[in-house]
Amino acid sequence: MNTNGTIAVVTGANRGIGFEICRQLADRGATVILTARNSGVGNSALKKLGAANRFLQFHPLDVTDQASAVALRQFLDKTYGRLDVLINNAGIIGDKDGSGLDVKLETVRETLETNTLAPLHLAQTLTPLLKRSPRARIINVSSGMGQLSDMAGGYTAYRISKTALNAVTRILAAELHGAVAVNSMCPGWVRTDMGGPNADRDVSQGADTAVWLALDAPQELTGKFLRDHKTIPW
């Protein structure tokens, strides 16, 4: 597929998997809006990716702030008039996350706010622009730790948030069927600040499926959970 002209937003993109997704998309010729809460780290990430790259630009976005999401929509509407791809990558694992018997509900709520409710709200906010695209896609960066089919203990808040994000994916895929393809993907255990140095995948492998879903996957592929371009159990 010729990706020139594809307009993509990536959240939480100043480092890790989000940063690599931006690099791969821009290398394919997509116009990429790299977003992060902090303008300093966002612009620094942009420079690392190549300040002269005409396919990359930064826009501030706090995914948990409704006004920030609306400001992004207004920018996209004024600048491009549409959006082709939304990649909900921003996510957290709280320092106080832990056992289901001990984790504080405050930690669960905070994690849900970023990992589940923010992607839902951003999809709601940007869907009018996505509906103007003939090949609109939403990709939610989830985790195998959110799979009900392989659920275990520990990291309770994170697991709940990613399971709920998968539910958001299914709901939006059903409601946007025929207009926007919506999928979840698991990057695997990736060597990032979040994944740690002992993870078994490098960042390029972690970003690959998100980029494939953004640019190459069949438009009729929707409502699925994928890893390495293949559907996996929920």
TORPA-57216 format. One line per 5 residues: number of its first residue (from 1); their letters; for each residue y, z, x of C-alpha. Coordinates in nm, 4 decimals. Example, Ala and Ser with C-alpha at 12.3 -4.5 7.8 and 13.67 -1.06 7.14 Angstrom:
! TORPA-57216
1> as> -0.4500:0.7800:1.2300 | -0.1060:0.7140:1.3670
END
This chain:
! TORPA-57216
1> mntng> 0.0000:0.0000:0.0000 | 0.3496:-0.0840:0.1228 | 0.5197:0.2537:0.1184 | 0.8685:0.1335:0.1961 | 1.0920:0.2647:-0.0787
6> tiavv> 0.8692:0.5592:-0.1689 | 1.0877:0.8680:-0.2156 | 0.9111:1.1968:-0.1461 | 1.0166:1.5625:-0.1582 | 0.8217:1.8153:0.0496
11> tganr> 0.8823:2.1871:-0.0039 | 0.8526:2.4471:0.2697 | 0.8639:2.1666:0.5243 | 1.0369:2.3199:0.8260 | 0.7048:2.4029:0.9986
16> gigfe> 0.3276:2.3844:0.9774 | 0.1548:2.1579:0.7280 | 0.4755:2.0712:0.5439 | 0.6412:1.9586:0.8667 | 0.3421:1.7412:0.9529
21> icrql> 0.3323:1.5924:0.6020 | 0.6952:1.4867:0.6483 | 0.6171:1.3299:0.9864 | 0.3223:1.1316:0.8542 | 0.5073:1.0144:0.5438
26> adrga> 0.8092:0.9007:0.7450 | 0.5840:0.7239:0.9946 | 0.4434:0.5290:0.6985 | 0.7909:0.4219:0.5918 | 0.8492:0.6629:0.3045
31> tvilt> 1.1920:0.8170:0.2534 | 1.1325:1.1898:0.2945 | 1.3493:1.4771:0.1781 | 1.2481:1.7739:0.3922 | 1.3342:2.0995:0.2185
36> arnsg> 1.3522:2.4614:0.3320 | 1.5415:2.7714:0.2250 | 1.7418:2.8002:0.5469 | 1.9664:2.5105:0.6447 | 1.9538:2.6023:1.0120
41> vgnsa> 1.5755:2.5835:1.0414 | 1.5678:2.2803:0.8122 | 1.8077:2.0805:1.0248 | 1.6270:2.1963:1.3382 | 1.3019:2.0615:1.1943
46> lkklg> 1.4761:1.7344:1.1167 | 1.5858:1.7008:1.4798 | 1.2321:1.7675:1.6016 | 1.1105:1.4853:1.3806 | 1.3764:1.2507:1.5182
51> aanrf> 1.7346:1.2784:1.4038 | 1.7765:0.9018:1.4225 | 1.4855:0.8402:1.1847 | 1.6460:0.6752:0.8827 | 1.3559:0.7828:0.6587
56> lqfhp> 1.4200:1.1574:0.6924 | 1.6853:1.3880:0.5590 | 1.7203:1.7579:0.4847 | 1.8161:1.9270:0.1610 | 1.8210:2.3054:0.1145
61> ldvtd> 1.5797:2.4442:-0.1440 | 1.4791:2.7979:-0.2311 | 1.1771:2.7281:-0.4496 | 1.2114:3.0644:-0.6270 | 1.5737:2.9994:-0.7284
66> qasav> 1.6286:2.7956:-1.0448 | 1.9810:2.6900:-0.9519 | 1.8560:2.5613:-0.6171 | 1.5949:2.3457:-0.7913 | 1.8579:2.2052:-1.0256
71> alrqf> 2.0860:2.1259:-0.7304 | 1.8006:1.9311:-0.5709 | 1.7465:1.7351:-0.8931 | 2.1159:1.6491:-0.9107 | 2.1117:1.5311:-0.5492
76> ldkty> 1.8050:1.3118:-0.6068 | 1.9458:1.1680:-0.9290 | 2.2789:1.0813:-0.7697 | 2.1319:0.9467:-0.4443 | 1.8155:0.7660:-0.5585
81> grldv> 1.8005:0.7735:-0.9370 | 1.4301:0.8612:-0.9311 | 1.1556:1.0466:-0.7439 | 0.8126:0.9058:-0.6543 | 0.6334:1.2017:-0.4949
86> linna> 0.6690:1.5804:-0.5182 | 0.4589:1.7798:-0.2706 | 0.4593:2.1498:-0.3537 | 0.3707:2.2849:-0.0106 | 0.5765:2.6052:0.0142
91> giigd> 0.3560:2.9137:0.0035 | 0.3188:3.2683:0.1312 | 0.0545:3.5260:0.2157 | 0.2153:3.8681:0.1899 | 0.1725:4.1193:0.4716
96> kdgsg> 0.0596:4.3732:0.2142 | -0.2025:4.1486:0.0518 | -0.5544:4.2864:0.0518 | -0.8379:4.4190:-0.1589 | -0.8324:4.3815:-0.5335
101> ldvkl> -0.8817:4.7575:-0.5557 | -0.5770:4.8381:-0.3446 | -0.3205:4.5569:-0.3563 | 0.0072:4.6511:-0.5213 | 0.1069:4.4561:-0.8285
106> etvre> 0.4468:4.4027:-0.6673 | 0.2715:4.2005:-0.3951 | 0.0815:3.9994:-0.6559 | 0.4005:3.9243:-0.8491 | 0.5888:3.8190:-0.5351
111> tletn> 0.3071:3.5880:-0.4301 | 0.2764:3.4344:-0.7747 | 0.6508:3.3729:-0.7820 | 0.6371:3.1498:-0.4732 | 0.2866:3.0025:-0.4881
116> tlapl> 0.2474:2.9389:-0.8621 | 0.5615:2.9761:-1.0691 | 0.7861:2.7899:-0.8239 | 0.5690:2.4748:-0.8205 | 0.5534:2.4858:-1.1999
121> hlaqt> 0.9288:2.5200:-1.2336 | 1.0002:2.2504:-0.9762 | 0.7653:2.0124:-1.1570 | 0.9444:2.0881:-1.4840 | 1.2819:2.0317:-1.3192
126> ltpll> 1.1938:1.7053:-1.1431 | 0.9645:1.5434:-1.4022 | 1.2507:1.3458:-1.5624 | 1.3069:1.1755:-1.2249 | 0.9340:1.1305:-1.1627
131> krspr> 0.8967:0.9559:-1.4979 | 1.1324:0.6844:-1.3729 | 0.8826:0.5900:-1.1011 | 0.5934:0.3485:-1.1639 | 0.3707:0.5419:-0.9184
136> ariin> 0.4766:0.9025:-0.9629 | 0.2651:1.1764:-0.8079 | 0.2711:1.5560:-0.7836 | 0.0574:1.7137:-0.5112 | 0.0062:2.0897:-0.5147
141> vssgm> -0.1066:2.2336:-0.1809 | -0.3699:2.4838:-0.2880 | -0.6559:2.6497:-0.0980 | -1.0302:2.6884:-0.1030 | -0.9543:3.0598:-0.1305
146> gqlsd> -0.8500:2.9852:-0.4873 | -1.1800:2.8227:-0.5853 | -1.3502:3.0128:-0.8677 | -1.6765:2.8494:-0.7637 | -1.6596:3.0192:-0.4226
151> maggy> -1.4447:3.3260:-0.4922 | -1.4733:3.6259:-0.2611 | -1.2848:3.9492:-0.1951 | -0.9716:4.0158:0.0040 | -0.6325:3.8426:-0.0018
156> tayri> -0.6252:3.9134:-0.3736 | -0.2675:3.8069:-0.4458 | -0.3046:3.4826:-0.2516 | -0.6379:3.3969:-0.4157 | -0.5023:3.4638:-0.7659
161> sktal> -0.1902:3.2559:-0.6972 | -0.3881:2.9539:-0.5785 | -0.6370:2.9744:-0.8659 | -0.3405:2.9836:-1.1030 | -0.1800:2.6910:-0.9190
166> navtr> -0.4968:2.4911:-0.9835 | -0.4586:2.5735:-1.3525 | -0.0999:2.4470:-1.3378 | -0.2340:2.1244:-1.1863 | -0.4795:2.0724:-1.4706
171> ilaae> -0.2206:2.1487:-1.7378 | 0.0411:1.9128:-1.5926 | -0.2178:1.6403:-1.5321 | -0.3119:1.6528:-1.9005 | 0.0453:1.6620:-2.0265
176> lhgav> 0.1698:1.3895:-1.7896 | -0.1360:1.1661:-1.8194 | -0.0376:0.8024:-1.7830 | 0.3049:0.8914:-1.6418 | 0.2522:1.1127:-1.3364
181> avnsm> -0.0675:1.1714:-1.1354 | -0.1062:1.5432:-1.0613 | -0.3611:1.6827:-0.8158 | -0.4362:1.9908:-0.6067 | -0.5544:1.9655:-0.2487
186> cpgwv> -0.7070:2.2060:0.0015 | -0.5950:2.1448:0.3613 | -0.8760:2.3572:0.5030 | -0.8257:2.6332:0.7580 | -0.5439:2.4977:0.9734
191> rtdmg> -0.3920:2.6222:1.2987 | -0.0423:2.7149:1.1778 | 0.1657:3.0324:1.1705 | -0.0105:3.1179:0.8439 | -0.3598:3.0037:0.9421
196> gpnad> -0.3537:3.1558:1.2896 | -0.4747:3.0260:1.6265 | -0.8475:3.0531:1.5486 | -0.8476:2.8061:1.2601 | -1.0838:2.5114:1.2926
201> rdvsq> -0.8433:2.2304:1.1972 | -0.5306:2.0957:1.3573 | -0.2206:2.0369:1.1513 | -0.2655:1.6593:1.1308 | -0.6015:1.7113:0.9577
206> gadta> -0.4467:1.9635:0.7207 | -0.1728:1.7201:0.6162 | -0.3914:1.4120:0.5831 | -0.5151:1.4500:0.2248 | -0.1672:1.5294:0.0920
211> vwlal> -0.0335:1.2114:0.2523 | -0.3263:1.0099:0.1168 | -0.2628:1.1440:-0.2333 | 0.1073:1.0633:-0.1973 | 0.0710:0.7046:-0.0774
216> dapqe> -0.2806:0.5652:-0.1023 | -0.4903:0.7321:-0.3723 | -0.5530:0.5376:-0.6949 | -0.2854:0.6099:-0.9523 | -0.5546:0.6927:-1.2067
221> ltgkf> -0.6816:0.9785:-0.9870 | -0.5368:1.2845:-1.1577 | -0.6283:1.6392:-1.2541 | -0.8549:1.6836:-0.9502 | -0.8992:1.9275:-0.6606
226> lrdhk> -0.9536:1.7486:-0.3291 | -1.0299:1.8075:0.0364 | -1.0668:1.5258:0.2916 | -1.0008:1.2674:0.0173 | -1.2998:1.3965:-0.1830
231> tipw> -1.3138:1.5914:-0.5075 | -1.4322:1.9528:-0.4669 | -1.5286:2.2155:-0.7302 | -1.2601:2.4234:-0.8955
END
